[in-house]
Amino acid sequence: MAKESFAEKVYRITKQIPKGKVASYKDIAHQLNCKAYRAVGSALNKNPHAPIVPCHRVINSNGQLGGFALGLKQKIKMLKKEGINMENDKIDLVKFGHKWS
């Protein structure tokens, strides 16, 4: 069996973020036992599986949006559709943050 690539691992973890919740690039890196936050973002920027892999639900650890291949307006629109609202250009991670068990 072929070894899972870093990007495939990122996609597998990202798929676990439920609708109405967000996680940070840092959260995903920690799930992978690494600190490659930028590499997580790079993998998600090339995500060929959207929206099955919901990369729009991944944000910066300070609650700011981070990037999005389709543009930040589209990311905001998708998050709002799932009930995630921004205040002062940030998402409340206490309220909307996904916690892995």
Secondary structure, DSSP 8 states (H G I E B T S, - for coil): -----HHHHHHHHHTTS-TT-BEEHHHHHHHTTS--HHHHHHHHHT-TTTTTS-GGGEE-TTS-----TT-HHHHHHHHHHTT--EETTEE-HHHHB----
